[in-house]
Amino acid sequence: MIAYNQDWLDALAIRDAAGEWHNKGLLSDEKWQAIRARHTPGFYTPNVFVRIGLAIFGLILMLAVMGLAAWISDPESDEGLALFGLFWGAVWLAALEFWAIGSARHYKSGVDDILLYTGIISIITSLCSLLPYDSGALADCLIAWPFLLAGSIRYGDRLMAAATFICSLLIVLLIVNKIPVAALYLLPFAGMAFSATAYYFARYGQRIDGWRHWNGLFATMEILALAAFYASGNYWVVQQVAHDMFDLAQPPMGWFFWSFTFVFPLFCIYRGIAGKDRVLLDTGLAGAGAAIFTFRYYFHVLPWTWAAAIAGAGLFLIAYFSIRYLQKNAGAYTYDADGRKTALQKVEEHLIEQTIAVQTPPASTPVKKESFGGGQFGGGGAGGDF
């Protein structure tokens, strides 16, 4: 269960979606004001600059309090330092839960962010410090994983979700690496299998209405899963791991990883265009650039500057002619940032429709009914995919 008021989270999402529609001329001023009046969240959420400032100020204040407490208590042993960190980690998480969120109603204000990060880091580092020095990275990841997962779910934090994904991937790779002989062959495919599973889980999670408050976490997981999937099969990454960990100049099945390095970005570009998926399209373009530089790393055909210039020019031409081609299909593609469909948006449309439906029109003015259907306004014109 998320810690923040779910009704207020829905109100924020509704206001954001309605604001975009109002800016596009799809909602009148009267309806926009009615939505704002009905869906008013009670959170304190400043702008990004105030958020950063409050986070920095909060971190300085917490470090000062912990430093003063350490000076007074003077924990000398490793166990004493671990207990000290555990105590203050619990204090910061309690302050986050009962004061920042419960009383002060902070949401993405910088204060709740820094309380969460400081509390989780204090607890994880304290527990890891109690392990033997030769315990290894796997034990550290196993200790950190439940706290990272709980922090991302309870507070809907994207940075925590990213840390959870990376920690999970490391656990899988470290376990596979302990398999005798077969580790060299299994590591790339273990990373690809884990990333593919995480990707499909993230796509599934974004389609469930009941999980709409974690939609940002699933979007973060989707991006990281695609990046990790490509990195797991990229020839340069596989070759570097084989050299550093197994002292091999060339990885086994080099032909497969060379093919994957170039085929996967092309597949992502194709699926991104065909499926109108911006994440896949961006991943494919980034992967295409990485494939070019991977080839250039091993085959010195051109200087780096020439290779970069040619790659950039090629991507520019691909983008230009793709835009020209896609513009022929009117309404299918858009430059707008909100040209997407998510489970959260379906809820927003339903709630906004209810808001407009309950408005009482003036007696002397005939009201033309508008409909919201599948993310489009009826009647043509400016309607399209949101």
N, C-alpha and C positions, 0 to 999 in steps of 0.2 A: 504494500500500500504506500502510495506517495505521501510525503509529509505535508505538502501544500494543499490548501483548500481547493478541491476539485472543481467546485462551481466557479470559483474565481479564475481558475485556469481555463475553463471553457469560455468564460466571459472575455478573457484576454484574446483567445483564439478567434472568437466571434468578432470582436472589435477590429482585430488586425485584418481579417478577411473582408469585413464590410468596408473598412477604410480603403482597401485596394479597389474594391468595386466602386466606391464613391468617387475615387480619383479618376476612374475610367469613365465616369458618367453613367454607370449602370444603376446607381442608387441616387434618388433625389436627396436634396439637403434635408427635407423633412423626415424622410425615412432614416437617413443617416443619424440625425439627432435623436430619433426615437430609439434606435438600436443602442446608441451610446448611453441614453438615459436608463434603458432597461438592463443593460449588461455592464455593470460598473464593478470592476474588481477592487478589492480593498488592499491590494499589495502596495508596498513601497518599492518601486522599481525606477531608479534614476537612469540618466543617460550613461553611455559607455565611459565617458571621462570621469564622471563622479563615481561610477562603479570601480574603476581602476584606483582612483584616489582613496576610496573607502577601504578597498582591499589592502593597499599598501599601509595605510594608517592602522588598520586592524592588525596586520602582521607585526608592525613595529610595537604596538601596544602589547600584543600577546607575548612576543619575545622578551619584552621588558619585564612583564609579570613573571614569566617562567625563569628568567635570569635572576630576578630578585628572590624568588622562591628557592632556586638552587643555591644561591649565596647563603640564605638563612638555614636551609636544611642540610646542605653540604653532603649530598650522597656520594660516597667514595667508591663503593664496590660496584661491580657490573650489575648485580641484582638490585642494588639501590637505585642505580640510574634507570634500569628497566622499569622498576615500580614507579619511579618519578615520571617517566614518559607515559606509562599507562594511566597514571592518575590524571595528568593534565590532558591527555587525549580524551579521556572520559569527560573531563570538565568542559572542554571545548565543544564536544558533541552534545552535551546536555545544554550548554548555552545556546547552541544552534537550534535544538529541538524546542526548548521551552521559552527562550527569550526571543531570539532572532525571528523564528517562524511563528511561534505561538503567541507572543505578546506584541512585538514590534512589527510583525507581518512583512518581513523582508522577503523579497523574491528577486533573485539575480541582482542584488544590490551591491555586491562586493563583500559585504559583511558576512552573509551566509556562505558565500563561496570560500572565503579564507578560513572561516570556522570549520567548515567541512574538510578542507584540504589539510589544515594543520592538525585537526583531531585524528584523521585517518593515518596521516604520515607518522604522527607521534606513536600511535598504537602499533603500527606495523614495524617501525624501526626498533621499538622497545622489545617486541616479541622476538624479532630476528636476532637481536643482540644476545638473547639467552641461549641461542643455538651454539653448538661447538663450532670452532673455527673452520673445520673441514667438512661442514655439513653440505656445502655446495649451493648452487643457485636454485636447484629444484626445490629444496626445503624452504628457501625464502619465498619463492613464488607460491608454493602451497599455503604458506601462512598468509601472504598478502591477498590471495585471490578472494576468499570469502568477504573480507572487509571492503575490497574494491567493488565487488558485485553488490553487496548490501548498500554501499554508498550511492552507486549509480541508480539502483532501483528505488531506494527510499527518497532520494532527493532529485532524481531525474537529471543528473549532471552528465554532460557530454564528455567532459574530460575524464571523469571517473569511468564512463563507459569505454572510452578509448584505452585507458589503462587496464581495464578488465579484459578487453580483447587481446591486448599485447601480452598480458600475463597468462591468459589461457593458451595462446599460441606457443609461448615459451615452455609451458608445462608439457604440451604435447610433444614439442621437438626435443626437449630434454629427456623425456621418457623414451622416445624412439631412439635417441642417441645412445641409450644404455644397452640396446640390443646388440649382441656381438655379431660382427661380420656384416650383417644386413643393414646396419645403420646408414652406411654410405648410400645404399640404393633406396632406402625408405624415407630418408629425411625430406627430400623435395616433394615426394608424393604425399607424405604426411601433412606437410604445410599446405599443399593444394587441397587435400581432402578436408582439412579443418576449415580452411577459408571458404570453400564451396558450401559447406554445411552452414557456416555462420552467415553467408550471403543469403541463402534461401530462407533461413530463419528470420533474418532481418526483413526480407521482402514480405514474408508471411505476417510478421508482427505489425507491419505498417498497414495491413488490410483489416485488422481487427479493431472494431470500434472501442471495445473495452480497454484496449491498450493505447489509446490515442495520446495520453499524457506522456508516454515514453516514445512518441514518434520520432523525436529528435535523436534519441539514443539509437533507435534502429537505423536512422539515416546515417549516423556516424559509423555504426557497425558495417553498414553496406559499403561505404567508401573504403574503410580499412580492409574489409574482406577482399574486395577487388584488387586493392594494392598488394596485399599479402599473397593473393593467388598468383598474380603476375610475377612478383618477386621470387616466389618459391620455384618457378620454372624458368626464370630468366637465366640465360647461359652464364652471364658474368657473375651473378650471385652464386649459382651452383658451383662454378669453377673456383671461386674464391673460398667457398666453404670446403670443397674437396682439397684444396691446397693447404689451407690453414689448419684444418682438423685432421685430415687423413694423409697429408703430405703427398698428394697426387697432382701431377701437372695437368692432367686432363680428366674430367669426370667421366664416369661410364654413361653410355647412351647419349654421347654428345650431340649426335644428329637430332635426337628428340628435342633437346633443350634449345638448340639453334632454331629448329622449326617453330617451337612454342614461342620463342622470343619475338618472332615476326608474325605468326599466324594469330595469336591471341589479340593483339591490338587491332588487327583488321576485323576480327570477329566482333569485338566490342563496338567498333565504329559502325559496322553493318547493323548490329542489333540495336544500337543506340538510335540510328536513323529510322530503321524499320519500326521499332517499338516506341519511338518518341521518348527515349529515356536519356535524360541529360547526363546522369551519372555515368552510364555506360559509354556515352559519346565522349565525355571528358576523359574517362579512363583510357579509352582507345587512343585518343590523341596524345595523351601523356605517354602511353606505352609505345606509340609509334616513335616519339622522340627518343625514348629510352632505348628502343631497338636500334635506332641509327647510331647512337653513341656507343652501344654495346659492340656493334660491328666495327665501328671506328677504333675502339680500344684494341682490338686484336688484328685488324687489317689496316695498316697505315697508308691508305690510298690518298688521303688528302690531309692537310693540316687541320687542327681543331677549329680554327676560325672559319675556314672554308666549309668544313663539314657542318658547323653550326648555321652558317649562312644558307647553305643549300637546304638543310633540314627545315629551317624557318620558312624559306621561300616555298618549299614543297607543301608544308602544312598550311601556309597562307593560300596557295592556289587551291588546295583541296577544300578549305573552308569557303573560299569565294565561289567556286563552281557548285559546291553543295548548297550554299544559300540560294544561288540563282535557280538551281533545280528544284529545291524544296518550295520556293516561293510560288511555283506554278500550281501547286496544290493549295489553293486558298483556304485559310483557316486551319490547316493541319499543323502548322508550326508557327511559333511566335518568338520574338525576342523578349517578351515579358518574363520577369522573374517568377511570376506566379502561374506560369503555364504548366501546371501539374495537377494531378488528381491523387489525393490521399484519403485514407479513412477518416482522418481528422476533419478534412474539408467537407465530407459528407455530413458529419454531425453539425458543422457550422451552417451549412445550407439549410438543414432541417430546422435548426433553432432560429435562424434569421427569418425563415418563412413563417414560423410561429409568431415571431415578434411583429412582423408586418401585418399578419392576419388579424391580430387583436387591436390594431389601431382603428379608431372610429373616425371615418371621413366626415368632412363638413357636409351638412344637410343639403346645401345648395349646389354642391359640386359633384357631378357624376364621377364615379371612380372606375377607371379601367383596370381590370384585374390583370396582374402580372403573375407569371408562374416561374418557379424555379425547377428546372428539370435536369438532373444528372450533371450539375455544374454549369448549365447554360441558362440564360434568360430567354424565354419564349419571345417570338416575334422577329427574330433575325436582327440584322444590324450589327451592333457591337458585340453580340454574344459570341462565346467561344469557350474553349477549354480553359479552366482556371488552374 
